[in-house]
Amino acid sequence: MSSTIIYWFRHDLRLNDLPALHAASALGDVIPVFIYDSQLGGDWKLGGASQWWLHNSLNRLKASIEHQGGRLLLRSGETVAELQKLLFETGASHIVASRQYQPWSEDLERAVATMATDNASQFKRYAGTLLFEPDAVTTGAGTPFKVFTPFWRACLKAAQPDMPKPVPSLHFPHQWPPSETLDDWSLLPTDPNWAEGWDTLWDPGELGAQKSLAAFLDERVYHYSEGRDIPSGPHTSRLSPSLKFGEISPRQVWWAAQQCKHENPQSSAAIDKFLSEIGWREFCNQLVAQFPAMPDRAFNPKFDYFPWGSNSEHLRAWQRGQTGYPIVDAGMRELWHTGFMHNRVRMIVASFLTKHLLIHWRLGEQWFWDTLLDADLASNACSWQWVGGSGADASPYFRIFNPIAQGEKFDKQGRYTRQWVPELANLPDNYLHKPWEAPALTLAASGVELGKTYPHPIVDHKEAREAALGAYGTLKALTG
């Protein structure tokens, strides 16, 4: 008789290039299961936007497994307890999963291993989430890298990642334990349905991820180096939600990019730049694996003394896209309406929150966690700390993005800003990013009434910049 194997899906919602699934298929009949543990991660349990993506991604995975002749079991509850129930129901000899790297993952996997042993079973985990395991790329002294550029340089000198694996030949049992349904979990918003229209913007699931990668490498990558900073342009991959949920592996991205370079050598520089963004994801995961407090605590302990402000009205204005700075407001509104924000604009809005409003980076991190479809814990934490000045390889605190200059540089014609801040759509380009400087007649002719149709700036840029530099000076005086 064939052994029964429980395959525990986590953030690896695909069938291609899944080493753990290959291992499970070689051991026996596979029972795939996804457990929705609503309490896992504590403060970092899945945010609302991520729940929308998860629902749709699991629907696609379920269909793919059914096409193979199997089923995807859905269970909810405490993870270890639900896996134990499945062992009792199936007599499975193994639980197999992909390794994960969130701050709680090691303890969870250790608990699953202990439970499996106590129940005459085994727990096996395999790499498959990253190009390089967190402890595989270190400095010459054997310590984790704390600066991105030498980290990525070391990665590029290391042995190339293995080639992606195809979908394994899967065998399934004749009898199946009971399953919940996705509708039981109420992951989709209903009252109100703030995700209305997202299904026309996004295509969650493994096939959608593969299509996005192919379209990017076939068309958009050639202008990536210069175009990736232009928020109105179609020059980015938009793969981050798929990578976050493991619908596509970084190895698939890596090798598809290498093939594109081979076939089109003129694309090499742009592809290398694109792959460095995959490298940033690797760097962030390595950091959080080594420093698990990073989502909650400043990597640079000096910032424990930073005099953060607590103006709730300013925070709310930032969240709603009502700061009076058009490029900032455009980004925050894009986020709310689409679950996504262009990366250049992410840096602008993050700098504005932490350095113009002096609001703690954790509050921005938490807002992104709930509203971003690609809210990856490691990338979210490291990127916010990078902008705020407290992270590894951080942007210097005295580097304060000027939201006016940023808008004028990266949205010269205002296509992005006019899309998301339509009340300013009729302003001339030279006033679009600083409407308060427009003459009264220009404002009137454009249908803009500051303070009514669009807010006055909630802070003055020059004054806010001086306040931020002053706060940083206080920090240096406190810590030396």
C-alpha positions in Angstrom: 0.0 0.0 0.0 1.2 3.5 -0.8 1.9 5.9 2.0 -0.2 8.9 2.5 1.6 12.3 2.5 0.1 15.6 3.7 1.4 18.5 1.6 1.0 21.6 3.6 0.7 24.6 1.3 1.8 28.0 2.7 3.1 30.9 0.7 3.9 28.5 -2.2 0.6 28.5 -4.1 1.8 26.8 -7.3 2.6 23.4 -8.8 5.6 24.3 -10.9 9.1 24.5 -9.4 8.1 23.3 -6.0 10.8 21.1 -4.5 8.8 20.1 -1.5 5.9 18.9 -3.7 8.3 16.9 -5.8 9.6 15.3 -2.5 6.0 14.6 -1.4 5.1 13.0 -4.7 8.0 10.6 -4.5 6.9 9.5 -1.0 3.3 8.4 -1.8 -0.3 9.6 -2.3 -0.5 13.4 -1.8 -3.2 15.1 0.2 -2.7 18.9 -0.4 -4.0 21.1 2.3 -4.0 24.9 3.1 -4.7 25.9 6.6 -6.1 29.4 7.3 -4.8 30.2 10.7 -6.3 33.7 11.3 -4.1 34.3 14.4 -0.8 33.2 12.9 1.6 36.1 13.0 -0.1 38.0 15.8 -0.1 41.7 14.8 1.1 40.6 11.3 -1.7 38.3 10.4 -2.9 38.8 6.8 -4.2 42.2 6.0 -7.4 42.9 4.1 -5.9 43.3 0.7 -3.8 40.1 1.1 -6.9 38.2 2.1 -8.6 39.2 -1.2 -5.6 37.9 -3.1 -5.4 34.7 -1.0 -9.0 33.9 -1.8 -8.5 34.2 -5.5 -5.1 32.5 -5.5 -6.5 29.5 -3.6 -9.4 29.2 -6.1 -6.9 29.0 -8.9 -4.7 26.5 -7.1 -7.8 24.4 -6.3 -8.7 24.3 -10.0 -5.1 23.3 -10.9 -5.0 20.4 -8.5 -8.5 19.2 -9.6 -7.2 19.2 -13.2 -4.5 16.8 -11.9 -7.2 14.6 -10.5 -6.9 15.6 -6.8 -8.4 18.0 -4.3 -7.2 20.9 -2.2 -8.3 20.5 1.4 -9.2 23.7 3.2 -9.0 23.8 7.0 -9.1 26.7 9.4 -7.8 27.0 13.0 -4.6 26.7 14.8 -2.0 25.2 12.4 -0.4 22.5 14.6 -3.8 21.3 15.9 -5.3 21.1 12.3 -2.3 19.2 11.0 -2.6 16.8 13.9 -6.3 16.2 13.1 -5.3 15.4 9.6 -2.8 12.9 10.8 -5.5 11.1 12.8 -7.9 11.2 9.8 -5.4 10.0 7.2 -2.7 8.0 9.0 -0.2 10.0 6.9 3.4 9.0 7.2 4.8 12.5 6.4 3.9 16.1 6.5 5.8 18.0 3.8 6.1 21.7 3.3 8.3 24.6 1.9 10.4 26.4 4.4 9.3 29.9 5.4 11.2 32.8 7.0 8.8 35.0 8.9 9.8 35.7 12.5 7.4 33.0 13.8 8.1 30.4 11.1 11.0 28.6 12.8 9.1 28.0 16.1 6.0 26.9 14.1 8.0 24.4 12.0 9.7 23.1 15.1 6.3 22.6 16.8 5.0 20.8 13.7 8.0 18.5 13.7 7.6 17.6 17.4 3.9 16.9 16.9 4.6 14.7 13.9 7.2 12.7 15.8 4.8 12.3 18.7 2.2 10.9 16.3 4.5 8.4 14.5 4.9 10.6 11.5 7.7 12.8 10.1 7.9 16.4 9.1 10.1 17.4 6.1 10.7 20.9 4.8 12.4 22.1 1.7 13.8 25.3 0.3 11.9 26.9 -2.5 10.9 30.4 -1.5 14.2 32.2 -2.2 17.0 32.0 -4.6 19.4 31.6 -1.7 18.8 30.3 1.8 19.3 33.0 4.4 22.5 31.5 5.8 23.9 30.6 2.3 25.4 34.0 1.4 27.5 35.6 4.1 30.5 37.9 4.4 34.0 36.7 4.5 33.8 36.6 8.2 30.7 34.3 8.0 28.3 37.0 9.3 25.1 38.3 7.6 25.5 41.1 5.2 24.0 44.4 6.4 24.5 46.4 3.1 22.7 45.4 0.0 25.3 46.0 -2.8 28.0 43.7 -1.4 25.2 41.1 -0.6 23.9 41.0 -4.1 27.4 41.0 -5.6 28.2 37.9 -3.5 24.9 36.3 -4.6 25.9 36.9 -8.3 29.3 35.3 -7.7 27.7 32.2 -6.0 26.6 29.1 -7.9 23.6 29.8 -10.1 20.2 28.7 -8.7 19.1 25.3 -9.8 16.9 25.1 -12.9 13.1 25.2 -12.1 11.4 21.8 -11.7 8.3 20.9 -13.8 5.0 19.9 -12.2 5.6 16.5 -10.6 3.6 13.4 -11.4 1.1 13.5 -8.5 -0.9 10.5 -7.2 -3.8 11.0 -4.8 -5.7 8.8 -2.4 -9.1 7.2 -3.1 -10.6 8.6 0.1 -10.5 12.2 1.2 -11.0 13.9 4.6 -13.7 16.6 4.8 -12.9 20.1 3.6 -14.1 23.6 4.3 -14.9 26.0 1.5 -13.3 29.4 0.7 -16.6 31.1 1.3 -16.5 29.8 4.9 -13.6 32.0 5.5 -15.2 35.3 4.4 -11.9 36.6 3.0 -13.6 38.9 0.5 -14.9 42.3 1.5 -18.6 42.8 1.2 -20.0 45.8 3.1 -18.5 47.8 1.7 -16.7 46.0 -1.2 -13.7 48.2 -1.3 -12.1 45.7 -3.7 -14.7 46.2 -6.4 -13.1 46.2 -9.8 -9.9 44.5 -8.6 -10.7 41.4 -10.7 -10.3 43.6 -13.8 -6.9 44.8 -12.6 -5.3 41.6 -11.3 -5.1 37.9 -12.3 -4.1 36.0 -9.1 -2.8 32.5 -9.4 0.1 30.6 -11.0 -1.0 31.0 -14.6 -1.6 34.8 -14.1 2.0 35.0 -12.6 3.5 33.2 -15.6 1.6 35.4 -18.0 2.8 38.6 -16.2 6.4 37.5 -16.3 6.2 36.6 -20.0 4.6 39.9 -20.9 7.2 41.8 -19.0 10.2 40.0 -20.5 8.7 40.1 -24.0 7.8 43.8 -24.0 8.4 46.0 -21.0 11.8 45.0 -19.7 13.7 46.8 -22.5 12.7 50.2 -21.0 13.0 49.1 -17.4 16.2 50.8 -16.4 14.9 54.3 -17.1 11.2 53.6 -17.1 10.9 51.9 -13.7 10.9 55.3 -12.0 8.0 56.7 -14.1 4.7 55.8 -12.2 2.5 56.5 -15.3 4.5 54.0 -17.4 3.9 50.3 -18.0 7.6 49.4 -17.4 7.5 47.3 -14.2 6.7 43.6 -13.8 3.9 43.9 -11.2 5.0 40.4 -10.0 5.4 41.3 -6.3 2.0 39.9 -5.2 2.7 36.7 -7.1 6.1 36.4 -5.5 4.6 37.2 -2.1 2.2 34.3 -2.3 4.6 31.9 -4.1 2.5 31.7 -7.3 5.8 31.9 -9.1 9.3 31.1 -7.7 12.3 33.4 -7.9 14.1 30.6 -9.7 11.5 30.7 -12.5 12.0 34.5 -12.7 15.8 34.1 -12.6 16.0 31.6 -15.4 13.4 33.2 -17.6 15.4 36.4 -17.3 18.6 34.6 -18.2 16.9 33.1 -21.3 15.7 36.6 -22.3 19.3 37.9 -22.0 20.6 35.1 -24.1 18.0 35.7 -26.8 18.2 39.5 -26.7 21.7 40.6 -25.5 20.6 44.3 -25.7 18.3 43.6 -22.8 21.1 42.6 -20.4 21.5 45.9 -18.5 17.8 46.3 -18.0 17.4 42.7 -16.9 20.3 43.0 -14.5 18.6 46.0 -13.0 15.3 44.1 -12.7 17.0 41.1 -11.1 18.6 43.4 -8.5 15.0 44.1 -7.3 14.7 40.3 -6.8 17.9 40.7 -5.0 16.4 43.3 -2.6 13.7 40.8 -1.8 16.4 38.2 -1.0 18.3 40.7 1.2 15.2 41.7 3.1 14.4 38.0 3.8 17.9 37.3 4.9 17.8 40.3 7.3 14.5 39.3 8.9 15.6 35.7 9.2 18.7 36.9 11.1 17.0 39.8 13.0 13.4 38.7 13.5 12.5 41.8 15.5 13.0 44.0 12.4 9.2 44.4 11.6 8.7 45.9 15.1 12.0 47.4 16.2 14.5 49.8 14.7 17.4 47.9 13.2 19.6 50.8 14.3 18.9 51.0 18.1 19.7 54.7 18.1 16.3 55.2 16.6 14.7 53.9 19.8 15.3 57.5 21.0 13.9 59.3 18.0 11.3 61.9 18.9 8.5 60.7 16.7 5.3 62.8 16.6 1.7 61.7 17.2 -0.5 63.9 15.1 -3.5 61.6 14.3 -5.0 64.2 11.9 -1.8 64.2 9.8 -1.7 60.4 9.8 -5.3 60.3 8.6 -4.7 62.9 5.9 -1.8 60.8 4.6 -3.8 57.6 4.6 -6.7 59.2 2.7 -4.5 61.0 0.2 -5.4 64.5 1.4 -2.0 65.9 2.4 -2.1 68.8 -0.2 0.9 67.4 -2.0 -0.3 65.9 -5.2 2.2 63.2 -5.9 1.8 61.9 -2.3 -2.0 62.0 -2.5 -1.9 60.3 -5.9 0.2 57.4 -4.5 -2.1 56.9 -1.5 -5.2 56.9 -3.6 -3.7 54.5 -6.1 -3.0 52.2 -3.1 -6.6 52.4 -1.8 -8.2 51.9 -5.2 -5.9 49.2 -6.6 -4.1 47.5 -3.7 -0.8 48.6 -5.3 1.5 51.5 -5.5 4.4 52.2 -7.9 7.7 51.7 -6.1 9.1 55.2 -6.7 5.9 56.7 -5.2 6.2 54.3 -2.3 9.5 55.9 -1.4 8.0 59.4 -1.8 5.0 58.7 0.5 7.1 56.9 3.0 9.6 59.8 3.2 6.7 62.2 3.6 5.2 60.3 6.5 8.5 59.8 8.4 10.3 63.0 7.5 7.7 65.7 6.8 5.2 64.5 9.4 7.6 62.8 11.8 5.2 59.9 12.2 6.7 56.6 13.2 7.6 54.3 10.3 5.7 51.5 12.0 2.4 53.2 11.4 3.2 53.4 7.7 4.3 49.8 7.7 1.1 48.8 9.3 -1.0 50.7 6.8 0.8 49.2 3.9 0.5 45.8 5.5 -3.3 46.1 5.4 -3.7 47.8 2.1 -1.0 46.3 -0.2 -1.7 43.1 -2.2 2.1 42.4 -2.1 2.5 43.1 1.6 5.6 40.9 2.2 6.6 41.2 5.8 10.4 41.3 5.2 10.3 43.7 2.2 7.7 45.9 4.0 9.7 46.2 7.2 13.1 46.7 5.5 11.9 49.2 3.0 10.1 51.3 5.6 13.2 51.3 7.8 15.4 52.1 4.8 13.4 55.2 4.0 13.0 56.2 7.7 16.8 56.0 8.2 16.8 53.3 10.9 17.3 50.2 8.8 20.3 48.2 7.4 21.9 50.1 4.5 19.4 52.8 5.2 18.9 56.0 3.3 20.5 58.8 5.5 18.0 60.5 7.6 19.0 63.9 6.2 18.0 62.7 2.7 14.5 64.1 2.6 12.5 63.7 -0.6 11.0 67.0 -1.8 7.5 65.9 -2.9 7.3 68.8 -5.3 10.6 68.1 -7.0 9.9 64.3 -7.1 6.5 64.9 -8.8 8.0 67.3 -11.3 10.9 64.9 -12.1 9.1 61.6 -12.3 5.6 62.7 -13.4 6.5 65.6 -15.7 3.4 65.6 -17.8 1.3 64.7 -14.8 -0.4 61.7 -16.2 -0.1 59.7 -13.0 -1.1 62.6 -10.7 -4.1 63.6 -12.9 -5.3 60.0 -12.9 -5.5 59.7 -9.1 -6.1 63.3 -8.2 -8.7 64.3 -10.8 -9.7 67.4 -9.0 -6.4 68.9 -10.2 -6.6 67.5 -13.8 -7.1 70.9 -15.4 -4.2 72.6 -13.8 -1.2 73.5 -16.1 1.8 71.3 -15.7 3.9 74.0 -14.1 1.4 74.2 -11.2 0.2 70.6 -10.9 2.7 69.6 -8.2 2.4 72.9 -6.3 -1.1 74.2 -6.8 -0.8 76.6 -3.9 1.6 78.7 -6.1 -0.9 79.0 -8.9 -2.5 82.4 -9.5 -6.1 82.8 -8.4 -7.3 83.1 -11.9 -5.5 79.9 -12.9 -7.0 78.0 -10.1 -10.4 79.3 -10.9 -10.1 78.5 -14.6 -9.0 75.0 -13.6 -11.9 74.4 -11.2 -9.7 74.3 -8.2 -10.6 75.9 -4.9 -7.9 75.2 -2.3 -9.3 74.3 1.0 -12.5 73.0 -0.6 -12.0 71.0 -3.8 -8.4 70.1 -2.8 -6.6 70.7 0.6 -4.0 73.2 1.4 -0.6 71.5 2.3 -0.9 70.1 5.8 2.8 71.1 6.4 5.2 73.5 4.7 8.0 71.6 3.0 10.8 73.9 4.1 9.6 74.1 7.7 9.0 70.3 7.8 12.4 69.6 6.5 14.0 71.8 9.1 12.0 70.1 11.8 13.1 66.7 10.6 16.8 67.8 10.6 16.4 69.2 14.0 14.9 66.0 15.3 17.8 64.1 13.9 20.2 66.5 15.5 18.5 65.7 18.8 18.9 62.0 18.2 22.6 62.5 17.5 23.0 64.5 20.7 21.2 61.8 22.7 23.2 58.9 21.4 26.6 60.4 20.4 
